Amino acid sequence: MVDLTIPRNEKAPHVLHPPANDRQVGHEVPSPLAPLARRPVLAVAGTVVVVLLLVSDRFGFFSDELYFIAAGKRPAWGYVDQPPLVPLLAQGIEYLTNGSLVALRLLPALAAGGGVVVSALAARELGGRRTAQVLAAVVYAVTPATLMTGHVLATGGLDINLAACTAWLLIRWIRLRDDRVFLAIALVTAVELQVKFVSASFWVVFVLCALVFGPRGIVRRPKFWIGAGIVAAAAVPGLVWQAQHGWPQVDMTKVIAKEVEDAGAGGFGFIAAVLSICGIAGSIFLVHGMVKLIGRSARRDYRVLGWSVLGIALTYALTDGRAYYLAGYLVIPLAAAAVDFAGKTSRRPWKWIAVPVSLLSLALVPVMLPMYPDSALKRMPDGLSKDMVGWPEMADTVAGIYSSLPGSTRENTAVVTDGYQQASALDRYGPARHLPPAYSGHRGYWYFGRPADSVTSVIYVGADKPYLDGFFESVRRVGTVDNHLHVPNLNRGQAIWLCRGPRHPWPQLWPRFYHLTAVTLRGEDVPAK
């Protein structure tokens, strides 16, 4: 077992001591690693995948899953709110499997299982033997970030596990100083940039920390810059799309920052948000691991990792980023803590702490995932599952209103929604109900097209009458959205309006519908007429 601290009078056995001067690389041979605990680690990863797949068909599509499927039908090098990879994957899976929800969620489940394996590999690179590797795998497996993002196909599930992979490879480079690892890191990061642009921020922080704490020679490595070139080349198409469309991603960061601030998860609240995505065991390991990495006794070679994690956490806290942006890189302190805790398992106090913490973490899994009856959803704190309910019912309500219109009116009627979520749901469920294409001015959906010039009536989902009066001469409420479980979510209570007489031609009117903020609840308190 390897201790990450520096012994006072002797070198710890089996620990790599990379030379302080990078030019001496090759004069010292890395100590061999312990064998990978394949069976128990794969058992933990396999359990995560199986559990996620067992609950994958509960309730229905998550709102962002519907959006990614809709966006994938309009392939582009970029979108307002994310790069192109997840929409393309979502639409491809939807097409190949004829809309199977289980198939759609297989990929994030496998990504979560892969992240579990990577956490064990990270502990192994830090010198962890069998116990440390299994401990790191189990803690990563039961964190809310792993389970909740592994439950749906969204950017988070792929992003955090790709980030965990790059973190493991970075630890490996520090141990070996083999510059070929930079090329592997570059390939993973290039893929990650097609999921989220925010992933680039970690590497900026890491290079700055390396210049301060070492290894400073990293900037003199040719393969480091070759890897940077690969990443930059992969980012070019997305950046060109953003430039051509006025950099909407920059505006989105401001909107997200406002949402985080309103939720109390920015600034000092970021700490609580990070601990919440780590869970009980993960929070303990996170704090302990950070102490081991940046404390006075921390080894110089790995201290840069601790400061990089702390630096990117401060960056997200100060800029009001979402807590899960950090999740993948937390594999570094989690692995460091697992290595240290595994060396203390022979001490009775640690056993008394480990057992109740592990049991409590496992007990919370049924709360994080939909392992409860449908009737209990309304009472559960599972916001993810709550936003999976009611999409077909909304389509039924809109279809009923549309079919009640006279035939001559229906020919010139379009469906518009205030939120991209409702438009995405109607895009999927509308054709079977003989609804016309749905449009929305919300975020990326605005770019997918506008109503035809001949449209004189609109069935509008969401918003309120004062807002819609600015666009139409006549606005009348004709329905309200609900769901069969009466679960409070972004859909329930939405007003449905019949709007007639556009005040301007659609080419002039449509730009005014564009909005980035989440305003889908504006019609909630408007009384029906």
Secondary structure as UniProt FT lines:
FT   TURN            13..14
FT   HELIX           22..24
FT   TURN            25..26
FT   HELIX           38..54
FT   TURN            55..57
FT   HELIX           63..72
FT   HELIX           85..96
FT   TURN            97..98
FT   HELIX           101..104
FT   HELIX           106..125
FT   TURN            126..127
FT   HELIX           130..141
FT   HELIX           144..149
FT   HELIX           155..176
FT   HELIX           180..193
FT   TURN            194..195
FT   HELIX           197..199
FT   HELIX           200..213
FT   HELIX           216..220
FT   HELIX           222..244
FT   TURN            245..246
FT   HELIX           248..262
FT   TURN            263..264
FT   TURN            267..268
FT   HELIX           269..294
FT   TURN            296..297
FT   HELIX           300..318
FT   TURN            319..320
FT   HELIX           323..330
FT   HELIX           331..342
FT   TURN            343..346
FT   HELIX           348..363
FT   HELIX           365..368
FT   TURN            369..370
FT   HELIX           374..379
FT   HELIX           383..386
FT   TURN            387..388
FT   HELIX           391..404
FT   HELIX           407..410
FT   TURN            411..412
FT   STRAND          413..417
FT   HELIX           420..429
FT   HELIX           431..433
FT   STRAND          438..440
FT   HELIX           443..448
FT   TURN            453..454
FT   STRAND          457..461
FT   HELIX           465..469
FT   TURN            470..471
FT   STRAND          472..480
FT   TURN            484..485
FT   TURN            492..493
FT   STRAND          495..502
FT   HELIX           506..513
FT   TURN            520..525
//
